[in-house]
């Protein structure tokens, strides 16, 4: 499987190797931080997406032909 492109200063394999050396407590802390960041991003993007969802012109464009 090809490795996806990203802008991280380290390789994905380096991140996985670092995580393998983390304790269970450190992995748990990282997972909580990632979940919190994902939740914050989701909540922040909802108002922006709602503008598109409530656009009558876009609703018309999405109708079946």
GROMACS elastic network, one bead per residue, 0.5 to 0.9 nm:
[ bonds ]
;  ai    aj funct       b0    kb
    3    12     6  0.80725   500
    4    12     6  0.89870   500
    6     9     6  0.88675   500
    6    11     6  0.87376   500
    6    12     6  0.88974   500
    7    10     6  0.85481   500
    8    11     6  0.69939   500
    8    12     6  0.82832   500
   10    13     6  0.83420   500
   10    14     6  0.64128   500
   10    15     6  0.72367   500
   11    14     6  0.51596   500
   11    15     6  0.65840   500
   11    16     6  0.88852   500
   12    15     6  0.50456   500
   12    16     6  0.62947   500
   12    17     6  0.86175   500
   13    16     6  0.50781   500
   13    17     6  0.61153   500
   13    18     6  0.85906   500
   14    17     6  0.50446   500
   14    18     6  0.61572   500
   14    19     6  0.85935   500
   15    18     6  0.50957   500
   15    19     6  0.61685   500
   15    20     6  0.86665   500
   16    20     6  0.61885   500
   16    21     6  0.88522   500
   17    20     6  0.51329   500
   17    21     6  0.67329   500
   18    21     6  0.53279   500
   18    22     6  0.66300   500
   19    22     6  0.50186   500
   19    23     6  0.83205   500
   19    26     6  0.86927   500
   19    27     6  0.71793   500
   20    23     6  0.81326   500
   22    25     6  0.79377   500
   22    26     6  0.57550   500
   22    27     6  0.62316   500
   23    26     6  0.51335   500
   23    27     6  0.62619   500
   23    28     6  0.85712   500
   24    27     6  0.50738   500
   24    28     6  0.60907   500
   24    29     6  0.86381   500
   25    28     6  0.50317   500
   25    29     6  0.62235   500
   25    30     6  0.86632   500
   26    29     6  0.50632   500
   26    30     6  0.61842   500
   26    31     6  0.85991   500
   27    30     6  0.50636   500
   27    31     6  0.61213   500
   27    32     6  0.86358   500
   28    31     6  0.51074   500
   28    32     6  0.62294   500
   28    33     6  0.86564   500
   29    32     6  0.51728   500
   29    33     6  0.62278   500
   29    34     6  0.86868   500
   30    33     6  0.50948   500
   30    34     6  0.61800   500
   30    35     6  0.86107   500
   31    34     6  0.51054   500
   31    35     6  0.61373   500
   31    36     6  0.85759   500
   32    35     6  0.51071   500
   32    36     6  0.61116   500
   32    37     6  0.85794   500
   33    36     6  0.51089   500
   33    37     6  0.61179   500
   33    38     6  0.85509   500
   34    37     6  0.50976   500
   34    38     6  0.60743   500
   34    39     6  0.85435   500
   35    38     6  0.50890   500
   35    39     6  0.61008   500
   35    40     6  0.85654   500
   36    39     6  0.50930   500
   36    40     6  0.61051   500
   36    41     6  0.85671   500
   37    40     6  0.50919   500
   37    41     6  0.61149   500
   37    42     6  0.85505   500
   38    41     6  0.51167   500
   38    42     6  0.61154   500
   38    43     6  0.86553   500
   39    42     6  0.50734   500
   39    43     6  0.62042   500
   39    44     6  0.85496   500
   40    43     6  0.51959   500
   40    44     6  0.60425   500
   40    45     6  0.85871   500
   41    44     6  0.50674   500
   41    45     6  0.60951   500
   41    46     6  0.86223   500
   42    45     6  0.53356   500
   42    46     6  0.62597   500
   43    46     6  0.53781   500
   43    47     6  0.78285   500
   44    47     6  0.68230   500
   44    48     6  0.77805   500
   45    48     6  0.52927   500
   45    49     6  0.61893   500
   45    50     6  0.85967   500
   46    49     6  0.51138   500
   46    50     6  0.59923   500
   46    51     6  0.88525   500
   47    51     6  0.66423   500
   48    51     6  0.55745   500
   48    52     6  0.72793   500
   49    52     6  0.53400   500
   49    53     6  0.63076   500
   49    54     6  0.88049   500
   50    54     6  0.60888   500
   50    55     6  0.86398   500
   51    54     6  0.54136   500
   51    55     6  0.64329   500
   52    55     6  0.53281   500
   52    56     6  0.89096   500
   52    58     6  0.73605   500
   53    56     6  0.83697   500
   53    58     6  0.77897   500
   53    59     6  0.77032   500
   54    57     6  0.89747   500
   54    58     6  0.81737   500
   54    59     6  0.77691   500
   55    58     6  0.54032   500
   55    59     6  0.63331   500
   55    60     6  0.88398   500
   56    60     6  0.61956   500
   56    61     6  0.86369   500
   57    60     6  0.51735   500
   57    61     6  0.63121   500
   57    62     6  0.87919   500
   58    62     6  0.61904   500
   58    63     6  0.88304   500
   59    62     6  0.52145   500
   59    63     6  0.65761   500
   60    63     6  0.54362   500
   60    64     6  0.89670   500
   61    64     6  0.84098   500
   62    65     6  0.87530   500
